[in-house]
Amino acid sequence: MNYTHLSLNDSQPSAACLTSDRTEDTAAMKNVMEQLENRLSIYDFMKMQEIFMSPGLNGRVVMTREEFTEQMCAVIRPSTKEEFGEMFDKIDVTRDGIIDWDKVTSFMLLDLNEKDERTRSSVIPQWKNLRLLSPIHKDIIQNVTFLKGASCYLTVSRNGLLGVWGENTKLQRTLQITTEAVKLKDLWVTTLISLGNVNKIAVAFTSKEICFYDLNSKQGLSCQYRLHGLQGTVICMNYWYNPHDGNEAILTLGDVCGQVQAISFTTALISLFERPASSAEGEEATVTISWQELVSGYHKCCYTLKHKLHYKDWVKQVAYSSSFDAFISSTTSNVNTLVLAWREKLKPRLKTTSFDIARGINAFDFHSRLNLIATAGINHRVCLWNPYVTSKPAGVLQGHSASVIAVQFITERKQLFSFSKDKVLRLWDIQHQLCIQRIAGSFPKSLDFQSTLYFNEAHGRLFISFNNQLMLLEMKQETSRKVTSHGKAVTCVLYNSVFKQVISSDTGSTVTFWLIDTGQKINQFTGCHGNAEISTMTLDATETRLLTGSTDGTVKIWDFNGHCYHKLNVGRDRAVDISQIMVIKRTILVTGWDRIITVFRLSNLTQYFVLPAEWKGGVQHQDDILCAAFLPPHTLVTGSCGGEIVVWNNSTENAYLKIYLDPPKSLKSKSDTLLLQQQLRSARRTSSRRHTMSVADFYDTDTECNNAITKLLFLEARKNISVTGGANLVSCGGAGYVRFWNTSKSQLMAEFEAHSRAGSIIMTIDKMSQYLITGDLAGWVKIWNIQDYCLGSSENKVTQPPPLIRSFQPHDDCVTYLETCVRSSCLLILSSSSDCSVVLSDVHGTTIGIFGQEEHWRIENAPSHPKGEQNQDENVGQREEKDDVLKKKEAPVFGGEPSPNPLEQAILGMEDKEESVNMISPWENTILGKKYKESKIQKGKKHKFFNGKTMQNSTGTFRSLNIGALEAVVEMNKPDFVLNPDKYFREMTEKKCPENLKLPTLSETLKAIFDEKSLFPKEILDREQKTRQLCEQMCNEGKMIRNKKQAKMKEK
């Protein structure tokens, strides 16, 4: 689904900005039209085809860049070699240096498909700032309507106060509605409707009566007719009149007794009801009419119709459609929810058709041109119905996370408004059944409210009431087109470092491949899982296989040509919500809908259909597992919907540690176990379908569960830091919190609120563990510097957040996935969203482009990082390029050779072997790779150790220490007894030392010092002596035996 999220407090651009945007759009459009492929005609393509398929050539004709530019430039004019050279580069996405006719046609088909999608994209309205009109009402506003004859807007509150507003939305006057039946303090207005052809209004009261007022009266508000004697209190009304004959009109009523009644007027312009003969002409007296008089036919100028198919359910809304001459009514019941009562010619009876809708509906609207009925479902869905098909809806618009309370069509635009209980307003494109705009966050923050929605299409004004407050949302005249990457909400985005491609999936079961260097679409797989949405994806370790998980309960393994090798029956023939797929060594792990891990052994992938194996560790979680993370060589962690983290040994598949999160103090204490289970189930559903979530999901007191863990990531650069007390695991999820853990000590190291009151969030971390990127449900992305965060042990939990580098909003709706990659020594961020877009940004929040935009970018022109961060990005780049090589040697290909032994992996993983001649990366053969290698060599030559300045911080436990050159030691003053020893030691020396002292000779000294008995311990000498004696004894015995043998031999 495609959304545009508006924050109306700051959505007004300046005039300069608008002018700049128009200038840029015009320049971009001119640039697009000047592209060669947009100027080529059908005849030009026929000429190209003749060249590629020349007669007499049996084989496939291929051309190099020079051949293509020369031959095409010679037959197609006006054109230049440079233009055909650029076209060749766009066609040759694999950089083979040659192209054929198949590649040309594939490129043109993709290009035309993108143009067609942009042409069919809806025009999204732009809105002025949300305004609060003058607060004149003290009670709940029941209705808002427009009186065409008087060119004014009318609002009425429950206590009977009527507000009259001019076309400029300025308050003109207020009038108090009164009735003779009840006192003013007991007055309760249920609904109001305008009678445009006679310039009157009809007001219904809880006293079971309807009064008709004339606004043109000299008295200000004159009651002309009072209809009483109704069987039930009327709570909804609708008025229709024939635009070609104003005398023909119908007033439809719905009451609390389940009745739908209609008054059909035949002389409305003359008189709605007959006046008694005694009343003088022009008299202002009120004419009292009983309902029984109308039913009996006493009034010849009108007649009544009625049905009671809703039984005793309250009729919430009624309408009359002249296009198929039927009355439409609705209730909140799941039986006879929507009833169509058809008028039959010359018969007073109504022929009814009913629709049974699960959980009922709050409102509906009818589009006569499209012949569609839109219903506002209590089950969070907006359904589109064909009036003649009651079995199933013609379309279902999903996206709301709360009960939908109002719907209304924009007839000319073929669009639909829907407003939900969580104060989210959505605008839908009916033709494509997509949400093209989402407005939230600017409405009043009252918890309990009653609301009514009214859209005046002629003036482009949307009125929304909140209890006694009236908000106005006015449409601008200017319109703009939104760039989208997919036709439906994007669910996942990946980066393939081997092919330098971006892979994205959507709810329409489509997978699209893009070049990251230009943003060009190069391939697309449609219907990968039929009509079921793709909820998640992953790559195998070699990045040559793509795994897609769907809501149909299957995981498929693809190559990059669109061939499906295996279909994993994850849900065992039932639909399940798959949240994550992991390929670890010789296994595939799938989580998301169960308390146990679903595992597939790669050794079992011998058939197309594969059933899951048994996970040896069994059930360890109390609730469904939503996410997992792996740290080589064998540490696996899983996080559940209830906030529980389990640490496993992936080799043995046994759990050896559980970490629990204490509920935040801000949450209410819930002792009811059943209520808690309902909350966990609700959080599980919303977490697995993130693209349909809103911020209010996690702050509704009925569905609150803020402990759900939606993402787990190990800090790869801190593999051994947990032993020294630092954090090595990061989690995020409900309530916008990010938490740092030490898995060795089972300790929560830090906790901070990354996104305030933003509901569930997602995150990613770069490979160097320097940047944490988080995204929320409103489309905001934040970048945090965690390089020095939680490196050491601490007894107290850290609540101070790490430094925030940038906060920006690349999307208009929920951020569904985040990914990082490194290109041209720059750390880049890939983000996907429910607004159908995939955005490429740098680490400073600058948007490089949206995949799917007409003008392609060049990644070399991306802004560079500041000097302080440049070294880190270079390290990231080196790490990524090494991974490109290592992945081919470390990880198994499905059905391929086994991975090398741990010793070989350790040798390959040594950082001081970066320039190994045996490692050949495809990246090194590219222009970027050669430039990067040259720059790295130059930097290596210039590098010197201990140059007197502080060395660059390294990644590790002591990275925050500054290591510099040693300072010179200051010479100290020697003490006096050292300088003058004779003064202190002379007398004692002379007394003790005799004059004629003979020194021992050298031989005597050596003999005394190196005497064997004094040099070794007695035990060693005794042991050695016994050994010698034993050896001599054995030798003697051996000699004796030999002598005896020789003597015997001689005797013989």
Salt bridges, closest charged atoms under 4 A:
GLU37 OE2 - LYS90 NZ 2.82
GLU83 OE1 - ARG39 NH2 3.07
ASP89 OD2 - ARG65 NH2 3.13
ASP92 OD1 - LYS103 NZ 3.89
ASP96 OD2 - LYS103 NZ 3.10
ASP100 OD2 - ARG60 NH1 2.71
ASP111 OD2 - LYS115 NZ 3.28
GLU114 OE1 - ARG118 NH1 3.80
ASP116 OD2 - ARG120 NE 3.12
ASP139 OD1 - ARG158 NH2 3.30
GLU167 OE1 - HIS459 NE2 3.03
GLU209 OE1 - ARG226 NE 2.58
GLU293 OE1 - HIS299 NE2 3.19
ASP325 OD1 - ARG343 NE 3.01
GLU412 OE2 - ARG369 NH2 2.98
ASP429 OD2 - HIS432 ND1 2.88
GLU474 OE2 - ARG461 NE 3.43
GLU478 OE2 - ARG22 NH2 2.67
ASP506 OD2 - HIS486 ND1 2.91
ASP517 OD2 - ARG823 NH2 3.10
GLU533 OE1 - ARG689 NH1 3.41
GLU533 OE1 - HIS691 NE2 3.46
GLU543 OE2 - LYS887 NZ 2.39
ASP552 OD2 - HIS529 ND1 3.52
ASP577 OD1 - ARG689 NH2 3.70
ASP623 OD2 - ARG684 NH1 3.44
ASP624 OD2 - ARG684 NE 2.52
GLU644 OE1 - HIS621 ND1 3.46
GLU653 OE2 - ARG601 NH1 2.41
GLU704 OE1 - LYS670 NZ 3.45
GLU751 OE2 - ARG739 NE 2.67
GLU751 OE1 - LYS797 NZ 2.92
ASP776 OD2 - HIS755 ND1 3.04
ASP788 OD1 - ARG959 NE 4.00
ASP812 OD2 - LYS482 NZ 2.73
ASP813 OD2 - ARG426 NH1 3.79
ASP813 OD1 - ARG438 NE 3.62
ASP835 OD2 - LYS482 NZ 3.91
ASP835 OD1 - HIS811 ND1 3.48
GLU854 OE2 - ARG118 NE 3.49
GLU869 OE1 - HIS844 NE2 3.82
ASP873 OD2 - HIS865 ND1 1.91
GLU874 OE2 - LYS939 NZ 2.22
ASP883 OD2 - LYS767 NZ 2.97
ASP884 OD2 - LYS500 NZ 3.54
GLU915 OE2 - LYS936 NZ 3.01
GLU990 OE2 - ARG986 NE 3.25
ASP1022 OD2 - LYS1018 NZ 2.89
GLU1024 OE2 - ARG1028 NH2 2.75
